[in-house]
Amino acid sequence: MIVALIAACEIGFWVLLAAGLACRYVLRMPRTGLVLLLCEPLLEVVLLVATALDLKNGAEPNWTHGLAALYIGYTVGHGHRTVKWLDGHAAHRLGGAPKPLGPPRYGMARARHEAKVWLGTLVAAAVATALLQLAIWYVDDPSRTTSLEDWRFTAWRAAGIHGLVALAYWIWPKKAPVGEPRAGTAAGKERVGR
């Protein structure tokens, strides 16, 4: 049941996102679009409540409950950035707004960008860990919560791997090819946006 609900929440996320952006930019109904976009966090609340009810009704804690916690954590850590990115591109394609700038491609500007994205992953891991710990306390049976404890390790392993990737941008900053404008110049900003 939980896996089907995670899939439904993921599909619902994209349906609400598409409907919200269509209302904002195609139908010229920005308030309706905003309401639809603001409904997206409700999907995570539904998933959280369903997971808690499943555990309360005596379901054996397993990988599906851990996956639900990671899904909610990811949405909290990266959902806003994803929606903002898609909204900027929809505003450009459908609303006539200027093309949004992409992330910096070179040097320390890229390293700072990757560090910000990694902070989202840290938030995701922290939220998932908190939810998993609450589930462990809720079940209150150490013999039944091993899989939930394993998912905490999975969350932090993912954050650690992402952290190493982000750190690599600081240790070995990517250099712009010879002849390409630097990111700080007006020409470089225009080029990054492409």
VOFIMAR-412648 format. One record per residue (C-alpha): residue number from 1; residue in three letters; chain; x, y, z. Coordinates in nm, 4 decimals. Example, Ala and Ser with C-alpha at 12.3 -4.5 7.8 and 13.67 -1.06 7.14 Angstrom:
2
<rec seq="1" type="Ala" mol="A" c1="1.2300" c2="-0.4500" c3="0.7800"/>
<rec seq="2" type="Ser" mol="A" c1="1.3670" c2="-0.1060" c3="0.7140"/>
END
This chain:
194
<rec seq="1" type="Met" mol="A" c1="0.0000" c2="0.0000" c3="0.0000"/>
<rec seq="2" type="Ile" mol="A" c1="0.2750" c2="0.2464" c3="0.0931"/>
<rec seq="3" type="Val" mol="A" c1="0.4654" c2="0.1955" c3="-0.2342"/>
<rec seq="4" type="Ala" mol="A" c1="0.1475" c2="0.2628" c3="-0.4321"/>
<rec seq="5" type="Leu" mol="A" c1="0.0870" c2="0.5748" c3="-0.2250"/>
<rec seq="6" type="Ile" mol="A" c1="0.4446" c2="0.6968" c3="-0.2853"/>
<rec seq="7" type="Ala" mol="A" c1="0.3893" c2="0.6475" c3="-0.6594"/>
<rec seq="8" type="Ala" mol="A" c1="0.0538" c2="0.8281" c3="-0.6371"/>
<rec seq="9" type="Cys" mol="A" c1="0.2163" c2="1.1182" c3="-0.4497"/>
<rec seq="10" type="Glu" mol="A" c1="0.4917" c2="1.1426" c3="-0.7105"/>
<rec seq="11" type="Ile" mol="A" c1="0.2387" c2="1.1406" c3="-0.9941"/>
<rec seq="12" type="Gly" mol="A" c1="0.0238" c2="1.3883" c3="-0.8009"/>
<rec seq="13" type="Phe" mol="A" c1="0.3259" c2="1.6166" c3="-0.7539"/>
<rec seq="14" type="Trp" mol="A" c1="0.3825" c2="1.6377" c3="-1.1296"/>
<rec seq="15" type="Val" mol="A" c1="0.0110" c2="1.6699" c3="-1.2097"/>
<rec seq="16" type="Leu" mol="A" c1="-0.0319" c2="1.9555" c3="-0.9595"/>
<rec seq="17" type="Leu" mol="A" c1="0.2862" c2="2.1176" c3="-1.0868"/>
<rec seq="18" type="Ala" mol="A" c1="0.1750" c2="2.0987" c3="-1.4508"/>
<rec seq="19" type="Ala" mol="A" c1="-0.1755" c2="2.2204" c3="-1.3633"/>
<rec seq="20" type="Gly" mol="A" c1="-0.0395" c2="2.5050" c3="-1.1514"/>
<rec seq="21" type="Leu" mol="A" c1="0.2016" c2="2.6216" c3="-1.4203"/>
<rec seq="22" type="Ala" mol="A" c1="-0.0653" c2="2.5873" c3="-1.6917"/>
<rec seq="23" type="Cys" mol="A" c1="-0.3051" c2="2.7990" c3="-1.4880"/>
<rec seq="24" type="Arg" mol="A" c1="-0.0391" c2="3.0613" c3="-1.4236"/>
<rec seq="25" type="Tyr" mol="A" c1="0.0982" c2="3.0986" c3="-1.7735"/>
<rec seq="26" type="Val" mol="A" c1="-0.1424" c2="2.9448" c3="-2.0266"/>
<rec seq="27" type="Leu" mol="A" c1="-0.4812" c2="3.0279" c3="-1.8739"/>
<rec seq="28" type="Arg" mol="A" c1="-0.3542" c2="3.3532" c3="-1.7153"/>
<rec seq="29" type="Met" mol="A" c1="-0.4950" c2="3.2586" c3="-1.3748"/>
<rec seq="30" type="Pro" mol="A" c1="-0.1970" c2="3.3234" c3="-1.1459"/>
<rec seq="31" type="Arg" mol="A" c1="-0.3880" c2="3.2910" c3="-0.8176"/>
<rec seq="32" type="Thr" mol="A" c1="-0.5392" c2="2.9561" c3="-0.9142"/>
<rec seq="33" type="Gly" mol="A" c1="-0.1963" c2="2.8390" c3="-1.0263"/>
<rec seq="34" type="Leu" mol="A" c1="-0.0434" c2="2.9478" c3="-0.6974"/>
<rec seq="35" type="Val" mol="A" c1="-0.3136" c2="2.7636" c3="-0.5000"/>
<rec seq="36" type="Leu" mol="A" c1="-0.2440" c2="2.4464" c3="-0.6994"/>
<rec seq="37" type="Leu" mol="A" c1="0.1297" c2="2.4789" c3="-0.6377"/>
<rec seq="38" type="Leu" mol="A" c1="0.0709" c2="2.5362" c3="-0.2672"/>
<rec seq="39" type="Cys" mol="A" c1="-0.1331" c2="2.2137" c3="-0.2508"/>
<rec seq="40" type="Glu" mol="A" c1="0.1769" c2="2.0067" c3="-0.3282"/>
<rec seq="41" type="Pro" mol="A" c1="0.2954" c2="1.9820" c3="0.0350"/>
<rec seq="42" type="Leu" mol="A" c1="-0.0419" c2="1.8291" c3="0.1205"/>
<rec seq="43" type="Leu" mol="A" c1="0.0654" c2="1.5194" c3="-0.0733"/>
<rec seq="44" type="Glu" mol="A" c1="0.3500" c2="1.4653" c3="0.1733"/>
<rec seq="45" type="Val" mol="A" c1="0.1129" c2="1.5131" c3="0.4659"/>
<rec seq="46" type="Val" mol="A" c1="-0.1165" c2="1.2459" c3="0.3177"/>
<rec seq="47" type="Leu" mol="A" c1="0.1802" c2="1.0105" c3="0.2784"/>
<rec seq="48" type="Leu" mol="A" c1="0.2987" c2="1.0779" c3="0.6342"/>
<rec seq="49" type="Val" mol="A" c1="-0.0463" c2="1.0157" c3="0.7830"/>
<rec seq="50" type="Ala" mol="A" c1="-0.0958" c2="0.6996" c3="0.5755"/>
<rec seq="51" type="Thr" mol="A" c1="0.2419" c2="0.5643" c3="0.6860"/>
<rec seq="52" type="Ala" mol="A" c1="0.1638" c2="0.6361" c3="1.0517"/>
<rec seq="53" type="Leu" mol="A" c1="-0.1785" c2="0.4705" c3="1.0214"/>
<rec seq="54" type="Asp" mol="A" c1="-0.0224" c2="0.1697" c3="0.8512"/>
<rec seq="55" type="Leu" mol="A" c1="0.2194" c2="0.1270" c3="1.1418"/>
<rec seq="56" type="Lys" mol="A" c1="-0.0573" c2="0.1877" c3="1.3957"/>
<rec seq="57" type="Asn" mol="A" c1="-0.2686" c2="-0.0864" c3="1.2385"/>
<rec seq="58" type="Gly" mol="A" c1="0.0089" c2="-0.3343" c3="1.3074"/>
<rec seq="59" type="Ala" mol="A" c1="0.1950" c2="-0.3380" c3="0.9757"/>
<rec seq="60" type="Glu" mol="A" c1="0.5462" c2="-0.4758" c3="1.0007"/>
<rec seq="61" type="Pro" mol="A" c1="0.7919" c2="-0.1855" c3="0.9573"/>
<rec seq="62" type="Asn" mol="A" c1="0.9793" c2="-0.2517" c3="0.6344"/>
<rec seq="63" type="Trp" mol="A" c1="1.1548" c2="-0.0842" c3="0.3440"/>
<rec seq="64" type="Thr" mol="A" c1="0.8345" c2="0.0855" c3="0.2234"/>
<rec seq="65" type="His" mol="A" c1="0.8084" c2="0.2895" c3="0.5424"/>
<rec seq="66" type="Gly" mol="A" c1="1.1755" c2="0.3866" c3="0.5098"/>
<rec seq="67" type="Leu" mol="A" c1="1.1278" c2="0.4833" c3="0.1468"/>
<rec seq="68" type="Ala" mol="A" c1="0.8304" c2="0.7009" c3="0.2446"/>
<rec seq="69" type="Ala" mol="A" c1="1.0499" c2="0.8867" c3="0.4964"/>
<rec seq="70" type="Leu" mol="A" c1="1.3213" c2="0.9411" c3="0.2361"/>
<rec seq="71" type="Tyr" mol="A" c1="1.0659" c2="1.0603" c3="-0.0195"/>
<rec seq="72" type="Ile" mol="A" c1="0.9241" c2="1.3152" c3="0.2247"/>
<rec seq="73" type="Gly" mol="A" c1="1.2769" c2="1.4253" c3="0.3191"/>
<rec seq="74" type="Tyr" mol="A" c1="1.3719" c2="1.4728" c3="-0.0447"/>
<rec seq="75" type="Thr" mol="A" c1="1.0608" c2="1.6797" c3="-0.1064"/>
<rec seq="76" type="Val" mol="A" c1="1.1362" c2="1.9032" c3="0.1918"/>
<rec seq="77" type="Gly" mol="A" c1="1.5037" c2="1.9412" c3="0.0958"/>
<rec seq="78" type="His" mol="A" c1="1.4733" c2="1.9823" c3="-0.2808"/>
<rec seq="79" type="Gly" mol="A" c1="1.1050" c2="2.0347" c3="-0.3673"/>
<rec seq="80" type="His" mol="A" c1="1.1068" c2="2.4155" c3="-0.3483"/>
<rec seq="81" type="Arg" mol="A" c1="1.4168" c2="2.4430" c3="-0.5652"/>
<rec seq="82" type="Thr" mol="A" c1="1.2655" c2="2.2060" c3="-0.8224"/>
<rec seq="83" type="Val" mol="A" c1="0.9376" c2="2.3983" c3="-0.8396"/>
<rec seq="84" type="Lys" mol="A" c1="1.1211" c2="2.7324" c3="-0.8616"/>
<rec seq="85" type="Trp" mol="A" c1="1.3393" c2="2.6041" c3="-1.1465"/>
<rec seq="86" type="Leu" mol="A" c1="1.0402" c2="2.4703" c3="-1.3401"/>
<rec seq="87" type="Asp" mol="A" c1="0.8412" c2="2.7876" c3="-1.2738"/>
<rec seq="88" type="Gly" mol="A" c1="1.1234" c2="2.9992" c3="-1.4171"/>
<rec seq="89" type="His" mol="A" c1="1.1357" c2="2.7886" c3="-1.7325"/>
<rec seq="90" type="Ala" mol="A" c1="0.7555" c2="2.7895" c3="-1.7679"/>
<rec seq="91" type="Ala" mol="A" c1="0.7528" c2="3.1686" c3="-1.7265"/>
<rec seq="92" type="His" mol="A" c1="1.0096" c2="3.1903" c3="-2.0067"/>
<rec seq="93" type="Arg" mol="A" c1="0.8465" c2="2.9418" c3="-2.2458"/>
<rec seq="94" type="Leu" mol="A" c1="0.4835" c2="3.0239" c3="-2.1800"/>
<rec seq="95" type="Gly" mol="A" c1="0.4794" c2="3.3692" c3="-2.0226"/>
<rec seq="96" type="Gly" mol="A" c1="0.7385" c2="3.5597" c3="-2.2243"/>
<rec seq="97" type="Ala" mol="A" c1="0.9766" c2="3.6143" c3="-1.9327"/>
<rec seq="98" type="Pro" mol="A" c1="1.3500" c2="3.6242" c3="-1.9972"/>
<rec seq="99" type="Lys" mol="A" c1="1.5285" c2="3.2900" c3="-1.9997"/>
<rec seq="100" type="Pro" mol="A" c1="1.6388" c2="3.2006" c3="-1.6470"/>
<rec seq="101" type="Leu" mol="A" c1="2.0084" c2="3.1810" c3="-1.5849"/>
<rec seq="102" type="Gly" mol="A" c1="2.1470" c2="2.8349" c3="-1.5413"/>
<rec seq="103" type="Pro" mol="A" c1="2.3825" c2="2.7437" c3="-1.2600"/>
<rec seq="104" type="Pro" mol="A" c1="2.7369" c2="2.8727" c3="-1.2847"/>
<rec seq="105" type="Arg" mol="A" c1="2.9521" c2="2.6347" c3="-1.4840"/>
<rec seq="106" type="Tyr" mol="A" c1="3.3025" c2="2.7135" c3="-1.3658"/>
<rec seq="107" type="Gly" mol="A" c1="3.5205" c2="2.8070" c3="-1.0729"/>
<rec seq="108" type="Met" mol="A" c1="3.4215" c2="2.8874" c3="-0.7187"/>
<rec seq="109" type="Ala" mol="A" c1="3.0781" c2="3.0110" c3="-0.8288"/>
<rec seq="110" type="Arg" mol="A" c1="3.0011" c2="2.6533" c3="-0.9359"/>
<rec seq="111" type="Ala" mol="A" c1="3.1429" c2="2.5203" c3="-0.6084"/>
<rec seq="112" type="Arg" mol="A" c1="2.9139" c2="2.7527" c3="-0.4086"/>
<rec seq="113" type="His" mol="A" c1="2.6151" c2="2.6418" c3="-0.6174"/>
<rec seq="114" type="Glu" mol="A" c1="2.6921" c2="2.2734" c3="-0.5573"/>
<rec seq="115" type="Ala" mol="A" c1="2.7301" c2="2.3425" c3="-0.1836"/>
<rec seq="116" type="Lys" mol="A" c1="2.3809" c2="2.5000" c3="-0.1761"/>
<rec seq="117" type="Val" mol="A" c1="2.2316" c2="2.1979" c3="-0.3514"/>
<rec seq="118" type="Trp" mol="A" c1="2.4113" c2="1.9709" c3="-0.1043"/>
<rec seq="119" type="Leu" mol="A" c1="2.2545" c2="2.1657" c3="0.1843"/>
<rec seq="120" type="Gly" mol="A" c1="1.9180" c2="2.0572" c3="0.0425"/>
<rec seq="121" type="Thr" mol="A" c1="2.0370" c2="1.6979" c3="0.0606"/>
<rec seq="122" type="Leu" mol="A" c1="2.1437" c2="1.7516" c3="0.4239"/>
<rec seq="123" type="Val" mol="A" c1="1.7962" c2="1.8863" c3="0.5030"/>
<rec seq="124" type="Ala" mol="A" c1="1.6452" c2="1.5831" c3="0.3279"/>
<rec seq="125" type="Ala" mol="A" c1="1.8591" c2="1.3434" c3="0.5331"/>
<rec seq="126" type="Ala" mol="A" c1="1.7767" c2="1.5250" c3="0.8579"/>
<rec seq="127" type="Val" mol="A" c1="1.4016" c2="1.5205" c3="0.7891"/>
<rec seq="128" type="Ala" mol="A" c1="1.4110" c2="1.1534" c3="0.6891"/>
<rec seq="129" type="Thr" mol="A" c1="1.6112" c2="1.0687" c3="1.0015"/>
<rec seq="130" type="Ala" mol="A" c1="1.3660" c2="1.2546" c3="1.2238"/>
<rec seq="131" type="Leu" mol="A" c1="1.0677" c2="1.0781" c3="1.0647"/>
<rec seq="132" type="Leu" mol="A" c1="1.2373" c2="0.7396" c3="1.0922"/>
<rec seq="133" type="Gln" mol="A" c1="1.3239" c2="0.8020" c3="1.4573"/>
<rec seq="134" type="Leu" mol="A" c1="0.9632" c2="0.8990" c3="1.5290"/>
<rec seq="135" type="Ala" mol="A" c1="0.8490" c2="0.5767" c3="1.3597"/>
<rec seq="136" type="Ile" mol="A" c1="1.0966" c2="0.3745" c3="1.5685"/>
<rec seq="137" type="Trp" mol="A" c1="0.9650" c2="0.5318" c3="1.8886"/>
<rec seq="138" type="Tyr" mol="A" c1="0.6084" c2="0.4833" c3="1.7663"/>
<rec seq="139" type="Val" mol="A" c1="0.6566" c2="0.1111" c3="1.6998"/>
<rec seq="140" type="Asp" mol="A" c1="0.8530" c2="0.0793" c3="2.0279"/>
<rec seq="141" type="Asp" mol="A" c1="0.9816" c2="-0.2705" c3="1.9550"/>
<rec seq="142" type="Pro" mol="A" c1="1.3550" c2="-0.2935" c3="1.8746"/>
<rec seq="143" type="Ser" mol="A" c1="1.3111" c2="-0.6351" c3="1.7157"/>
<rec seq="144" type="Arg" mol="A" c1="1.0749" c2="-0.4873" c3="1.4526"/>
<rec seq="145" type="Thr" mol="A" c1="1.2558" c2="-0.1625" c3="1.3676"/>
<rec seq="146" type="Thr" mol="A" c1="1.5825" c2="-0.2850" c3="1.2153"/>
<rec seq="147" type="Ser" mol="A" c1="1.4788" c2="-0.1921" c3="0.8623"/>
<rec seq="148" type="Leu" mol="A" c1="1.3873" c2="0.1606" c3="0.9754"/>
<rec seq="149" type="Glu" mol="A" c1="1.7285" c2="0.1988" c3="1.1383"/>
<rec seq="150" type="Asp" mol="A" c1="1.8930" c2="0.0844" c3="0.8150"/>
<rec seq="151" type="Trp" mol="A" c1="1.7135" c2="0.3599" c3="0.6215"/>
<rec seq="152" type="Arg" mol="A" c1="1.8700" c2="0.6249" c3="0.8478"/>
<rec seq="153" type="Phe" mol="A" c1="2.2092" c2="0.4971" c3="0.7369"/>
<rec seq="154" type="Thr" mol="A" c1="2.0941" c2="0.5079" c3="0.3733"/>
<rec seq="155" type="Ala" mol="A" c1="1.9854" c2="0.8726" c3="0.4079"/>
<rec seq="156" type="Trp" mol="A" c1="2.3210" c2="0.9790" c3="0.5512"/>
<rec seq="157" type="Arg" mol="A" c1="2.5186" c2="0.7675" c3="0.3049"/>
<rec seq="158" type="Ala" mol="A" c1="2.3440" c2="0.9508" c3="0.0189"/>
<rec seq="159" type="Ala" mol="A" c1="2.4168" c2="1.2859" c3="0.1858"/>
<rec seq="160" type="Gly" mol="A" c1="2.7814" c2="1.1846" c3="0.2332"/>
<rec seq="161" type="Ile" mol="A" c1="2.8259" c2="1.0811" c3="-0.1304"/>
<rec seq="162" type="His" mol="A" c1="2.6606" c2="1.4015" c3="-0.2481"/>
<rec seq="163" type="Gly" mol="A" c1="2.8850" c2="1.5936" c3="-0.0079"/>
<rec seq="164" type="Leu" mol="A" c1="3.1965" c2="1.4358" c3="-0.1605"/>
<rec seq="165" type="Val" mol="A" c1="3.0787" c2="1.5361" c3="-0.5072"/>
<rec seq="166" type="Ala" mol="A" c1="3.0153" c2="1.8937" c3="-0.3877"/>
<rec seq="167" type="Leu" mol="A" c1="3.3548" c2="1.9004" c3="-0.2155"/>
<rec seq="168" type="Ala" mol="A" c1="3.5244" c2="1.7961" c3="-0.5389"/>
<rec seq="169" type="Tyr" mol="A" c1="3.4062" c2="2.1232" c3="-0.6965"/>
<rec seq="170" type="Trp" mol="A" c1="3.5918" c2="2.3114" c3="-0.4202"/>
<rec seq="171" type="Ile" mol="A" c1="3.9097" c2="2.1047" c3="-0.4433"/>
<rec seq="172" type="Trp" mol="A" c1="3.9222" c2="2.0863" c3="-0.8231"/>
<rec seq="173" type="Pro" mol="A" c1="3.7254" c2="2.3852" c3="-0.9523"/>
<rec seq="174" type="Lys" mol="A" c1="3.6398" c2="2.3483" c3="-1.3189"/>
<rec seq="175" type="Lys" mol="A" c1="3.8129" c2="2.6088" c3="-1.5342"/>
<rec seq="176" type="Ala" mol="A" c1="3.6469" c2="2.7869" c3="-1.8234"/>
<rec seq="177" type="Pro" mol="A" c1="3.7845" c2="2.6944" c3="-2.1651"/>
<rec seq="178" type="Val" mol="A" c1="4.0267" c2="2.9444" c3="-2.3152"/>
<rec seq="179" type="Gly" mol="A" c1="3.8381" c2="3.2180" c3="-2.4963"/>
<rec seq="180" type="Glu" mol="A" c1="3.5082" c2="3.1660" c3="-2.3136"/>
<rec seq="181" type="Pro" mol="A" c1="3.3910" c2="3.4693" c3="-2.1141"/>
<rec seq="182" type="Arg" mol="A" c1="3.4207" c2="3.4401" c3="-1.7378"/>
<rec seq="183" type="Ala" mol="A" c1="3.1019" c2="3.3909" c3="-1.5349"/>
<rec seq="184" type="Gly" mol="A" c1="3.1253" c2="3.7311" c3="-1.3647"/>
<rec seq="185" type="Thr" mol="A" c1="3.1126" c2="3.9327" c3="-1.6876"/>
<rec seq="186" type="Ala" mol="A" c1="2.7969" c2="4.0353" c3="-1.8707"/>
<rec seq="187" type="Ala" mol="A" c1="2.8877" c2="3.8096" c3="-2.1646"/>
<rec seq="188" type="Gly" mol="A" c1="2.9519" c2="3.5228" c3="-1.9258"/>
<rec seq="189" type="Lys" mol="A" c1="2.6134" c2="3.5675" c3="-1.7599"/>
<rec seq="190" type="Glu" mol="A" c1="2.4434" c2="3.5622" c3="-2.0981"/>
<rec seq="191" type="Arg" mol="A" c1="2.6321" c2="3.2485" c3="-2.1947"/>
<rec seq="192" type="Val" mol="A" c1="2.5494" c2="3.0685" c3="-1.8689"/>
<rec seq="193" type="Gly" mol="A" c1="2.1782" c2="3.1310" c3="-1.9334"/>
<rec seq="194" type="Arg" mol="A" c1="2.1921" c2="2.9327" c3="-2.2595"/>
END
